Amino acid sequence: MSTRLLWRLLLGVIIIWTAGGCAADLGNGDSGSAAGSQGPAFSLMIGDAERSGSSARQVGEAYMHGISLMELLKSSGIVTFEGNEIKEVNRISLTGGFEWEIQLNGKKTSNWNAGISRDDSITIVALPDAYHKDARPVILTVNGGSGQLELTHSYVYPYTDDLTVRGLLKNSGIVAFDESGKTVAQVLDYSPLTTERWKLKLNGKGLLDSGIDMKLRPQDELEIALVPR
């Protein structure tokens, strides 16, 4: 075998070995990063619907060793408190008839100082309160889009027999209709610009003006979205 060919073979072995080592280092780095970003499992339940969205990721990012339950929820930015009581979760508020319950590893807890580990599971549930044990939820969501993000919020109301789209909007106290009584004119004191309008959606599907008196069912979500005209 010529000296030139021998050197080529040796150089090839060195390149392969170096590339393999770099790849291994990158793989270990990714694994470490993934492990470092992992936190406790988080879920948010409104009736039968899971509504955590991106909040599970926010909880994971806020997690630190030795952090307490309240500190974790506060620092994640997904829970707003009034004293030791939950006011809203993930931009969702409860109206009369429901209350928030927090569960740690499947059991109800009121110990906000409990230390949280990576293996824990945190669940926040909207449940009927003691005076409305049979209450079932309907959800009214305001979607302000990118232009009016501060308006975006969801409200949980108790379902009642014969509840209609119009009835939910009128009783919400945050919606005003135009003179026809069929078109939403104002939401949370915001009137659309000439280039905007409020659009109704029921369970993700557009709703015509003629559907304003449609009856709702438990777990329905009525959305008022600010969209281009």
C-alpha positions as CSV (number, residue, x, y, z in Angstrom):
1,M,0.0,0.0,0.0
2,S,1.4,3.4,-1.0
3,T,2.2,6.0,1.7
4,R,-0.2,8.5,0.1
5,L,-3.1,6.0,0.3
6,L,-2.3,5.1,3.9
7,W,-2.4,8.8,4.8
8,R,-5.8,9.2,3.1
9,L,-7.2,6.3,5.1
10,L,-5.8,7.6,8.3
11,L,-7.2,11.1,7.6
12,G,-10.7,9.6,6.9
13,V,-10.7,7.7,10.2
14,I,-9.8,10.9,12.1
15,I,-12.6,12.9,10.3
16,I,-15.2,10.2,11.1
17,W,-14.1,9.9,14.8
18,T,-14.2,13.7,15.2
19,A,-17.6,14.0,13.6
20,G,-18.9,11.3,15.8
21,G,-17.6,12.9,18.9
22,C,-19.2,16.3,18.0
23,A,-22.5,14.7,17.2
24,A,-22.5,12.9,20.6
25,D,-21.7,16.2,22.3
26,L,-24.6,17.9,20.6
27,G,-26.9,15.1,21.4
28,N,-26.0,15.3,25.1
29,G,-26.4,19.0,25.1
30,D,-30.0,18.8,23.7
31,S,-30.9,16.2,26.2
32,G,-29.6,18.3,29.1
33,S,-31.5,21.3,27.7
34,A,-34.7,19.4,27.4
35,A,-34.4,18.0,30.9
36,G,-33.6,21.4,32.3
37,S,-36.8,22.9,30.8
38,Q,-39.1,20.2,32.2
39,G,-41.4,21.0,35.0
40,P,-44.5,19.6,36.7
41,A,-47.4,18.6,34.5
42,F,-50.2,21.2,34.4
43,S,-53.8,21.1,33.1
44,L,-56.8,23.4,33.3
45,M,-60.3,21.9,33.1
46,I,-63.6,23.7,32.5
47,G,-66.3,21.1,32.7
48,D,-65.2,18.4,30.2
49,A,-62.9,20.7,28.3
50,E,-59.1,20.9,28.7
51,R,-58.2,24.6,28.4
52,S,-54.5,24.8,29.4
53,G,-53.3,25.9,26.0
54,S,-49.7,27.2,26.3
55,S,-50.0,27.6,30.0
56,A,-48.4,24.1,30.6
57,R,-45.3,25.4,28.9
58,Q,-45.3,28.5,31.0
59,V,-45.5,26.5,34.2
60,G,-42.6,24.4,33.0
61,E,-40.5,27.4,32.2
62,A,-41.2,29.0,35.6
63,Y,-40.3,25.9,37.6
64,M,-37.3,26.0,39.9
65,H,-36.2,23.5,42.5
66,G,-37.8,24.2,45.9
67,I,-40.5,26.5,44.5
68,S,-43.9,26.6,46.3
69,L,-47.2,26.0,44.6
70,M,-48.3,29.7,44.8
71,E,-44.9,31.0,43.8
72,L,-44.9,28.7,40.7
73,L,-48.4,29.7,39.6
74,K,-47.7,33.4,40.2
75,S,-44.3,33.4,38.4
76,S,-45.7,31.5,35.4
77,G,-48.1,34.4,34.9
78,I,-51.1,32.2,34.2
79,V,-52.9,32.7,37.6
80,T,-54.1,35.9,39.1
81,F,-54.8,35.9,42.8
82,E,-56.8,38.0,45.2
83,G,-55.2,37.2,48.5
84,N,-55.2,33.4,48.7
85,E,-58.1,33.0,46.3
86,I,-57.7,32.4,42.6
87,K,-59.3,35.3,40.6
88,E,-58.6,34.0,37.0
89,V,-56.6,31.4,35.2
90,N,-55.2,31.7,31.7
91,R,-57.4,34.7,31.0
92,I,-60.5,32.8,32.1
93,S,-62.9,34.1,34.8
94,L,-65.7,32.3,36.6
95,T,-69.1,33.9,37.2
96,G,-71.6,33.0,39.9
97,G,-72.2,29.3,40.2
98,F,-68.6,28.1,39.8
99,E,-65.4,28.2,41.9
100,W,-61.8,27.2,41.3
101,E,-60.4,24.0,42.8
102,I,-56.7,23.2,42.7
103,Q,-55.5,19.6,42.8
104,L,-52.0,18.3,43.4
105,N,-51.3,14.8,42.2
106,G,-55.1,14.2,41.8
107,K,-56.0,15.4,45.3
108,K,-57.6,18.7,46.3
109,T,-55.2,21.0,48.2
110,S,-55.3,24.4,49.9
111,N,-51.6,24.3,50.9
112,W,-50.2,27.1,48.8
113,N,-46.8,26.6,50.5
114,A,-46.4,23.0,49.3
115,G,-43.1,22.5,47.6
116,I,-43.3,21.3,44.0
117,S,-41.2,18.7,42.3
118,R,-40.7,18.0,38.6
119,D,-42.7,14.8,39.0
120,D,-45.8,16.5,40.4
121,S,-49.1,17.1,38.5
122,I,-51.0,20.3,39.0
123,T,-54.7,20.6,37.9
124,I,-56.9,23.6,38.2
125,V,-60.6,22.8,37.8
126,A,-63.7,25.0,37.5
127,L,-66.4,23.2,39.6
128,P,-70.0,24.1,40.6
129,D,-70.0,25.8,44.0
130,A,-71.9,24.6,47.0
131,Y,-75.1,26.4,46.0
132,H,-75.1,25.3,42.3
133,K,-74.1,21.6,42.5
134,D,-75.7,20.7,39.2
135,A,-74.3,23.7,37.3
136,R,-72.9,23.0,33.8
137,P,-70.7,25.5,32.0
138,V,-71.1,27.6,28.8
139,I,-68.2,29.8,27.8
140,L,-68.2,33.3,26.4
141,T,-64.9,34.3,24.8
142,V,-63.9,37.7,23.7
143,N,-61.1,37.6,21.0
144,G,-59.6,41.0,20.5
145,G,-57.1,39.6,18.0
146,S,-53.6,41.1,17.6
147,G,-54.9,44.7,17.6
148,Q,-56.8,44.6,20.9
149,L,-55.1,41.8,22.7
150,E,-56.1,43.2,26.1
151,L,-59.7,42.5,25.4
152,T,-59.1,38.8,24.9
153,H,-60.7,36.9,27.8
154,S,-63.1,34.0,28.5
155,Y,-66.0,34.0,31.0
156,V,-67.6,30.8,32.4
157,Y,-71.4,31.0,33.0
158,P,-73.8,28.4,34.3
159,Y,-76.0,26.8,31.6
160,T,-79.8,27.3,32.0
161,D,-82.6,25.6,30.1
162,D,-83.6,27.6,26.9
163,L,-80.4,29.7,27.1
164,T,-79.9,31.3,23.7
165,V,-77.0,33.1,22.0
166,R,-78.8,36.4,22.5
167,G,-79.6,35.6,26.1
168,L,-76.0,34.8,27.0
169,L,-74.7,38.0,25.3
170,K,-77.3,40.3,27.0
171,N,-76.9,38.7,30.4
172,S,-73.1,38.9,30.2
173,G,-73.2,42.6,30.9
174,I,-70.2,43.2,28.5
175,V,-72.0,43.3,25.2
176,A,-74.2,46.0,23.6
177,F,-76.3,45.5,20.4
178,D,-77.1,47.9,17.6
179,E,-80.6,49.2,17.0
180,S,-81.6,46.0,15.1
181,G,-80.8,43.9,18.2
182,K,-79.1,41.4,16.0
183,T,-75.6,42.8,15.5
184,V,-73.0,43.3,18.3
185,A,-72.0,46.9,18.4
186,Q,-69.8,47.1,21.4
187,V,-67.9,44.7,23.7
188,L,-66.2,45.6,26.9
189,D,-66.8,49.3,25.9
190,Y,-64.9,48.9,22.7
191,S,-66.5,50.0,19.5
192,P,-64.9,48.6,16.3
193,L,-63.1,51.0,13.9
194,T,-64.6,51.4,10.4
195,T,-62.2,48.7,9.2
196,E,-63.3,46.2,11.9
197,R,-66.4,44.4,13.1
198,W,-67.5,41.9,15.7
199,K,-68.0,38.4,14.4
200,L,-69.9,35.7,16.3
201,K,-68.7,32.1,16.3
202,L,-70.2,29.1,18.0
203,N,-67.8,26.2,18.8
204,G,-65.4,27.6,16.2
205,K,-67.9,28.1,13.4
206,G,-69.2,31.4,12.1
207,L,-72.7,32.4,13.2
208,L,-75.0,34.5,11.0
209,D,-77.3,37.2,12.4
210,S,-80.2,34.8,12.0
211,G,-78.5,32.5,14.5
212,I,-78.8,35.0,17.3
213,D,-81.7,33.2,18.9
214,M,-80.1,29.7,18.6
215,K,-80.3,27.6,21.7
216,L,-77.1,26.8,23.5
217,R,-76.0,23.5,25.0
218,P,-73.8,22.8,28.0
219,Q,-70.1,23.1,27.2
220,D,-70.8,25.4,24.2
221,E,-68.3,28.1,23.5
222,L,-69.6,31.4,22.1
223,E,-66.9,33.6,20.7
224,I,-67.0,37.3,19.8
225,A,-64.0,37.9,17.6
226,L,-62.8,41.3,16.4
227,V,-62.1,40.8,12.6
228,P,-61.4,43.0,9.6
229,R,-64.5,44.3,7.9
